Amino acid sequence: MKVFTAQQMREADRITIARGTPGEVLMENAGRCVAEAIERRFSPLHAQRILVVCGKGNNGGDGRVAARLLRDRAAQLQEISIDQPPQTAFPPTVIVDAILGTGLSGPARGAALDWIRKINSLRPPAQVVAVDVPSGLGGGGEFVRADLTVTFAAYKVEHFFAPGAEEAVGELLLGDIGVDTAAVACDLETSEARHFAPLAAPRKPASHKGNFGHVLVVGGAPGKSGAAAMAGLAAARIGAGLTTVACSDPSRLAPELMSAPLENFSLEKITVIAVGPGLGPNRPLMQRLLGEAKTPMVIDADGLNSIAGSDFRGRGVETILTPHPGEMARLIGAKFTDRLSTARDFARSRNCCVVLKGHRTLIALPDGRVWINTSGSPAMAKGGSGDILTGMIAGMAAQFPGDLALAVRGAVFLHGRCGELAAQALTDKCVLATDLLDYLPGAFRECL
């Protein structure tokens, strides 16, 4: 799904209205989306005491429509404007935040801020439903902390990139209110399971291992062979036809993997290279691979550190970098706070694909397009998770060389979904990196 800035959303609204859909109809549809989401989440409504807090603009208008639709169905409902004192007629069980929308030019102030503080003071036990975005989010000041956010037409950049978004947005639902989002160009989207059905489709009956590529993992210096072993196993498990690991100690490799010496490996018949897991600093090796390789290459960990500070340039989407924030800072030679601009600018200027890891991993392409990954879990905050991702990207690229962007996005999504499934079964604390691969079949099936 597209992710819009406030300006893009205004333009989409303008075009839709110009083409004959009145703004009042869009507001009615938005309010109905909010009311329906509340009914689904908090049924039975006759047991709920609902407070709807409305601002002055369109966001408040959406809230007033929702209040009208819910009024006769809730046990109690109070609709209140922010120009009234922040007091409630009863202790609410559900609060609808319809105070401020997107595109704030600064922190919330005055009556809006008073109500933001009041809403937060009532949660819990009350649960909060934000209309479009939690009020104040993106303004640089205080914001509502919502349990559920109902947005319209397209996701908004504030949902993913505003400071505090991870604690403010809660569950994010998208409603169709009739806005023509296709009329507005957008180079920022989310990755979702349905996008990756082609990657999960069954193989042809006459398939053989030669149809699905040969991955070479280069890494595993003395004392770090486990990193390369995990990357190799992940490449094989996600579907690569053949996998070779060039490392210092092949004794830790799964029996399905072939091995080669770290100091003396061949690129002949290799279709994808993954370099870096457990490699250690090795600029000469990276220079050799960048000079000789004519196949897609995934560069991670010490592979990234070995090109930091250089004039490195990639070969478009065939060169895939997978930095965490610290490695990204070393690549650009500076600290950064804007993950989106940093990933996009580096991918463009260095002609490569950047997978900037973290909460809401970003996949940036050389042409400026960026995808936000929507899967993942704090259970993945364990050593080795990045090595598993490197192998999964390489293994997927080996199978789908004709659409590397989709292959990379799919591998990142599946990796995150495996983390979610593993956490459900094992808890956030008990998941090991290699556990992720046990949940890969289930993650694949969800894409179909």
C-alpha positions in Angstrom: 0.0 0.0 0.0 1.1 3.6 -0.7 2.4 5.8 2.1 1.5 9.4 1.6 2.8 12.7 3.0 0.3 15.2 4.1 0.8 17.1 0.9 0.2 14.0 -1.2 -3.0 13.2 0.7 -4.3 16.7 0.2 -3.6 16.4 -3.6 -5.4 13.1 -3.7 -8.4 14.6 -1.9 -8.4 17.6 -4.3 -8.3 15.4 -7.4 -11.1 13.2 -6.1 -13.3 16.1 -5.2 -12.6 17.8 -8.6 -13.7 14.6 -10.3 -17.1 14.8 -8.7 -17.0 13.2 -5.2 -18.0 15.9 -2.7 -15.8 16.4 0.4 -18.9 15.8 2.6 -19.1 12.3 1.1 -15.5 11.6 1.9 -16.0 12.8 5.5 -19.1 10.6 5.8 -17.2 7.6 4.6 -14.3 8.3 6.9 -16.6 8.6 9.9 -18.3 5.3 8.9 -14.9 3.6 8.7 -14.1 4.7 12.3 -17.5 3.6 13.6 -17.3 0.2 12.0 -13.8 -0.3 13.3 -15.0 0.5 16.8 -17.9 -1.9 16.5 -15.6 -4.7 15.4 -13.0 -4.0 18.1 -15.3 -3.3 21.1 -18.5 -5.3 20.5 -21.0 -5.3 22.1 -21.3 -1.6 21.8 -24.2 -1.4 24.3 -21.5 -2.2 27.0 -19.3 0.7 26.0 -19.1 4.3 27.3 -17.7 6.2 24.4 -16.0 9.7 24.5 -15.5 11.4 21.1 -13.1 14.4 21.3 -13.3 16.6 18.1 -11.0 19.2 16.8 -11.9 22.1 14.5 -10.8 20.7 11.1 -11.6 17.7 8.9 -10.3 15.3 11.6 -12.9 16.7 13.9 -15.6 16.3 11.2 -14.7 12.6 10.8 -15.1 12.2 14.6 -18.5 13.9 14.6 -19.8 11.6 11.9 -18.6 8.6 13.9 -20.3 10.0 17.0 -23.6 10.3 15.1 -23.4 6.7 13.9 -22.6 5.3 17.3 -24.8 7.5 19.5 -27.8 5.2 19.8 -25.8 2.0 20.0 -23.4 2.7 22.9 -24.4 2.6 26.6 -23.3 6.2 26.8 -21.7 8.6 24.3 -20.3 12.1 24.8 -19.2 14.2 21.9 -17.1 17.1 23.0 -15.2 19.9 21.2 -11.7 20.8 22.3 -12.8 24.4 23.0 -14.6 22.9 26.0 -12.7 22.1 29.2 -11.0 18.7 29.3 -13.7 17.1 31.5 -15.8 14.0 30.9 -19.4 13.3 31.8 -18.5 9.7 32.7 -15.5 7.4 32.9 -15.1 6.3 29.3 -14.2 2.8 28.2 -13.4 3.9 24.6 -12.0 7.3 23.5 -12.1 8.5 19.9 -9.2 11.0 19.3 -10.4 13.3 16.4 -8.4 16.4 17.4 -5.6 16.9 15.0 -4.7 15.3 11.6 -1.5 15.1 9.6 1.0 17.7 8.5 1.5 19.5 11.8 3.9 22.5 11.6 4.9 22.2 15.3 3.9 20.8 18.6 0.3 20.7 19.7 -0.6 23.7 21.9 -3.4 25.2 23.9 -6.7 23.3 24.1 -5.5 20.6 21.8 -2.5 19.9 24.1 -4.8 19.9 27.1 -7.0 17.3 25.6 -4.1 15.1 24.4 -2.9 15.0 28.0 -6.4 14.3 29.3 -6.8 11.4 26.9 -3.5 9.9 27.8 -4.4 10.2 31.5 -7.5 8.1 31.0 -5.6 5.3 29.2 -5.8 2.7 30.6 -8.4 1.5 31.5 -9.9 3.4 28.6 -8.8 2.3 25.1 -8.1 5.0 22.5 -9.0 5.0 18.8 -7.2 7.7 16.8 -8.8 9.1 13.6 -6.2 9.1 10.8 -3.2 9.7 13.1 -2.8 10.1 16.8 -3.2 13.8 17.6 0.2 15.6 17.9 2.2 12.8 16.2 4.7 14.3 13.9 4.6 17.7 15.5 7.7 17.2 17.7 5.8 17.5 21.0 3.3 15.5 23.0 1.0 13.1 21.2 -1.9 10.7 21.9 -1.0 7.1 22.6 -3.6 5.1 20.7 -4.5 1.4 20.9 -6.0 1.5 17.4 -5.5 4.0 14.6 -8.0 4.1 11.7 -6.6 5.9 8.7 -8.0 6.5 5.2 -7.0 5.9 1.5 -3.3 5.5 2.2 -1.0 5.0 5.1 0.7 8.2 6.3 4.5 8.8 6.8 3.7 9.8 10.4 2.6 6.2 11.1 6.1 4.9 10.5 8.6 7.7 10.8 7.4 10.2 13.3 9.3 10.1 16.6 7.3 7.9 19.0 5.2 6.3 16.3 5.9 2.8 17.6 4.3 3.7 20.9 1.6 6.0 19.5 -0.1 4.2 16.6 -1.1 0.8 18.0 -2.9 -1.4 15.6 -3.1 0.3 12.2 -6.2 -0.1 10.0 -6.7 1.3 6.5 -10.2 2.2 5.3 -11.3 2.9 1.7 -13.3 6.1 1.6 -13.3 6.6 -2.2 -10.2 8.7 -2.6 -8.3 8.2 -5.9 -4.9 7.4 -4.6 -3.7 6.2 -8.1 -3.9 9.8 -9.3 -0.9 10.8 -7.1 2.6 9.5 -7.8 4.2 7.9 -4.7 7.6 6.2 -4.3 7.0 5.0 -0.7 5.0 1.8 -0.1 4.5 -1.0 2.5 5.4 -4.6 1.8 2.6 -7.0 2.6 2.2 -10.8 2.4 -0.1 -10.8 -0.7 2.7 -9.1 -2.7 4.8 -12.3 -2.5 2.5 -14.9 -3.8 4.8 -15.4 -6.9 7.7 -16.3 -4.6 5.6 -18.9 -2.7 4.0 -20.5 -5.7 4.6 -24.3 -6.1 7.4 -25.4 -8.4 7.0 -27.2 -11.7 7.0 -31.0 -11.4 10.1 -31.3 -13.7 12.2 -28.9 -11.6 15.8 -29.7 -10.6 18.4 -28.1 -8.4 20.0 -26.3 -11.3 16.8 -24.3 -11.8 17.2 -22.5 -8.5 20.6 -21.1 -8.5 23.9 -21.6 -6.6 24.6 -19.4 -3.6 28.2 -18.8 -2.4 28.5 -17.5 1.2 31.8 -16.0 1.9 32.6 -15.4 5.6 33.3 -17.4 8.8 36.8 -16.3 9.7 38.5 -18.2 12.6 36.2 -18.1 15.6 33.2 -16.8 13.5 32.3 -19.8 11.4 28.8 -20.0 12.9 27.7 -16.8 11.2 28.6 -18.2 7.7 27.0 -21.5 8.6 23.7 -19.8 9.5 23.7 -17.8 6.3 24.3 -20.9 4.2 21.6 -22.8 6.0 19.1 -20.0 5.5 19.9 -19.8 1.7 19.3 -23.5 1.4 16.1 -23.6 3.5 14.5 -20.7 1.6 15.0 -22.7 -1.6 18.4 -22.2 -3.3 19.2 -25.2 -5.4 22.9 -25.3 -4.3 24.7 -23.6 -1.5 28.5 -23.4 -0.9 30.1 -21.8 2.2 33.6 -20.5 1.9 34.8 -20.4 5.5 37.7 -21.2 7.8 36.0 -24.2 9.5 33.5 -26.2 7.6 32.9 -28.6 10.5 29.9 -26.6 11.6 28.1 -26.6 8.3 24.8 -28.5 7.8 25.3 -31.7 5.7 23.3 -30.1 2.8 25.9 -27.4 2.3 29.1 -27.7 0.3 32.3 -26.0 1.5 35.4 -24.2 0.2 38.4 -22.6 1.8 38.0 -19.0 2.7 41.3 -18.1 1.1 40.7 -20.0 -2.1 37.3 -20.3 -3.6 35.9 -20.1 -7.1 33.2 -18.0 -8.6 32.6 -20.4 -11.4 28.9 -21.4 -11.8 28.0 -19.2 -8.8 24.8 -17.3 -9.4 24.6 -15.3 -6.2 27.2 -14.2 -3.6 26.6 -13.4 0.0 29.6 -11.9 1.7 30.3 -10.7 5.2 28.8 -13.0 7.9 31.7 -13.6 10.3 34.2 -12.4 7.7 36.3 -10.0 9.8 37.8 -6.8 8.2 39.0 -7.8 4.7 39.2 -5.0 2.2 41.4 -7.0 -0.3 38.8 -9.7 -0.5 35.9 -7.3 -0.9 37.9 -5.4 -3.7 38.4 -8.8 -5.4 34.7 -9.7 -5.3 33.5 -6.3 -6.4 35.9 -6.4 -9.3 35.4 -10.0 -10.4 31.8 -10.8 -9.6 29.2 -10.5 -12.4 26.3 -11.9 -10.3 24.0 -10.5 -7.7 25.8 -9.9 -4.4 24.5 -9.5 -0.9 26.9 -7.6 1.4 26.5 -7.7 5.1 28.4 -7.3 8.4 32.2 -7.1 7.9 31.6 -7.0 4.2 30.0 -3.6 4.8 32.7 -2.5 7.1 35.3 -3.4 4.5 33.8 -0.9 2.0 33.0 1.9 4.5 34.9 5.0 3.6 35.6 3.9 0.0 34.2 5.2 -3.2 32.1 2.0 -3.6 29.5 1.9 -6.3 27.2 -1.0 -7.0 25.6 -2.5 -10.1 22.1 -1.4 -9.4 19.7 -3.7 -7.6 22.2 -6.6 -8.2 24.2 -5.1 -5.3 22.3 -5.5 -2.1 23.6 -4.0 1.1 22.0 -5.0 4.5 23.3 -2.6 7.1 22.0 -2.1 10.6 22.0 1.6 11.7 25.6 1.5 13.0 26.9 0.0 9.8 24.9 2.5 7.8 26.5 5.3 9.8 29.9 3.9 8.9 29.0 3.7 5.2 28.0 7.4 5.1 30.6 8.5 7.5 28.2 10.3 9.8 25.4 9.8 12.3 21.9 10.1 11.1 18.3 10.3 12.4 16.3 10.3 9.1 16.3 6.6 8.2 14.1 7.1 5.1 16.3 9.8 3.5 19.5 8.1 4.4 18.6 4.8 2.8 17.1 6.4 -0.3 19.9 8.8 -0.8 22.6 6.2 -0.4 20.8 3.8 -2.8 20.6 6.5 -5.4 24.0 7.9 -5.1 25.8 4.5 -4.9 23.6 2.7 -7.4 22.7 -0.2 -5.1 19.8 -1.7 -3.1 19.9 -0.8 0.6 18.1 -3.0 3.2 18.3 -0.7 6.3 17.5 -3.1 9.1 15.7 -2.2 12.3 12.1 -1.7 13.4 10.3 -1.2 10.1 13.2 -2.3 7.9 13.5 -0.2 4.7 14.3 -1.5 1.3 15.5 1.3 -1.0 16.2 0.9 -4.7 18.5 2.9 -6.9 15.6 4.6 -8.7 14.4 6.2 -5.4 11.5 3.8 -4.6 11.4 2.6 -1.0 9.4 -0.1 0.7 8.6 -0.3 4.4 8.6 -3.8 5.8 5.6 -4.5 8.0 6.7 -7.7 9.6 9.1 -8.3 12.5 9.3 -8.9 16.2 11.6 -7.9 19.2 12.2 -11.7 19.5 14.7 -11.2 16.6 17.0 -9.1 18.7 19.5 -11.9 19.0 22.9 -12.5 17.5 22.6 -14.4 14.2 19.3 -12.9 13.0 21.1 -10.8 10.5 23.1 -13.7 9.2 19.8 -15.6 8.6 18.4 -12.6 6.7 21.6 -12.4 4.5 21.2 -16.1 3.6 17.4 -15.7 3.0 18.0 -12.8 0.6 20.7 -14.6 -1.3 18.6 -17.8 -1.6 15.6 -15.9 -2.8 17.7 -13.9 -5.3 19.1 -17.2 -6.6 15.6 -18.4 -7.4 14.2 -15.2 -8.9 17.0 -13.4 -10.7 14.4 -11.8 -13.1 12.8 -9.8 -10.3 15.5 -9.1 -7.7 13.6 -6.3 -6.0 10.6 -8.6 -5.3 13.0 -11.3 -4.2 14.7 -9.0 -1.7 11.5 -7.5 -0.4 10.0 -11.0 0.0 13.0 -12.4 1.9 12.9 -9.4 4.3 9.1 -9.9 4.8 9.4 -13.6 5.4 12.3 -13.1 7.8 10.2 -10.8 9.9 7.1 -13.0 9.7 9.2 -16.0 10.9 10.1 -13.8 13.9 6.5 -13.1 14.7 5.5 -16.8 14.4 8.5 -17.9 16.5 7.6 -15.4 19.2 4.1 -16.7 19.4 5.3 -20.2 20.0 8.5 -19.5 22.0 8.0 -16.1 23.6 10.0 -13.0 22.7 12.9 -14.0 24.9 13.5 -17.6 23.9 13.8 -17.4 20.1 17.2 -18.2 18.6 18.3 -17.1 15.2 18.1 -20.6 13.7 14.6 -21.0 15.1 13.4 -18.6 12.5 13.9 -21.1 9.8 11.5 -23.6 11.4 8.7 -21.1 10.8 9.5 -20.3 7.2 7.0 -22.9 5.8 4.2 -21.2 7.6 5.3 -17.8 6.6 5.4 -18.9 2.9 1.9 -20.3 3.1 0.5 -17.0 4.3 1.6 -15.4 1.1 -0.5 -17.6 -1.1 
